[in-house]
Amino acid sequence: MTFKPGESGNPNGRPSGSQNKRTLLIKLLEPYAEELITKLVELARGGDVNALRLCIERLVPKATHESVNLSFNTAEINNIQYLMDFGREILAAVASGEITPEVAKTLSGVADTHRRLIENGELRLKLEEIERAIKQHR
């Protein structure tokens, strides 16, 4: 059977009330949850490295981001040149290993969003000025 691009392999979709495999496995293991956890802790305490790793990963979840302290010159933050300089500082921080490329991407995105907000605000003000000038000349 061949499908055309953009055509679903199951046009009727998943049947109502059906459950995915993960949900079915969770329901299967649920009655044994306490017993399984007790055994896992027992194995971890007995020196089983994999059991220990699993316990630690559940107790101390992997960090999904790192905190970055920034200082801004609030008087200049709405200045496009300041934001360009900030971009250079981000690149320098990545180059020196102070921040990860992922953090740099996030910071750059925030700075770019702020730049667009500034530009949109400036365009709005200029448009209002043009509209006032047109009304005065009528």
Secondary structure as the mmCIF struct_conf table of DSSP 4:
data_model
#
loop_
_struct_conf.conf_type_id
_struct_conf.id
_struct_conf.beg_label_comp_id
_struct_conf.beg_label_asym_id
_struct_conf.beg_label_seq_id
_struct_conf.end_label_comp_id
_struct_conf.end_label_asym_id
_struct_conf.end_label_seq_id
TURN_TY1_P TURN_TY1_P1 PRO A 5 GLY A 6
BEND BEND1 GLY A 9 GLY A 9
TURN_TY1_P TURN_TY1_P2 PRO A 11 ASN A 12
BEND BEND2 ARG A 14 ARG A 14
HELX_LH_PP_P HELX_LH_PP_P1 PRO A 15 PRO A 15
TURN_TY1_P TURN_TY1_P3 SER A 16 GLY A 17
HELX_RH_AL_P HELX_RH_AL_P1 LYS A 21 LEU A 29
HELX_RH_3T_P HELX_RH_3T_P1 GLU A 30 TYR A 32
HELX_RH_AL_P HELX_RH_AL_P2 ALA A 33 ARG A 45
TURN_TY1_P TURN_TY1_P4 GLY A 46 GLY A 47
HELX_RH_AL_P HELX_RH_AL_P3 VAL A 49 LEU A 59
BEND BEND3 VAL A 60 VAL A 60
HELX_LH_PP_P HELX_LH_PP_P2 PRO A 61 ALA A 63
BEND BEND4 THR A 64 THR A 64
TURN_TY1_P TURN_TY1_P5 THR A 74 ASN A 78
HELX_RH_AL_P HELX_RH_AL_P4 ILE A 80 ALA A 95
TURN_TY1_P TURN_TY1_P6 SER A 96 GLY A 97
BEND BEND5 GLU A 98 ILE A 99
HELX_RH_AL_P HELX_RH_AL_P5 PRO A 101 GLN A 136
TURN_TY1_P TURN_TY1_P7 HIS A 137 HIS A 137
#
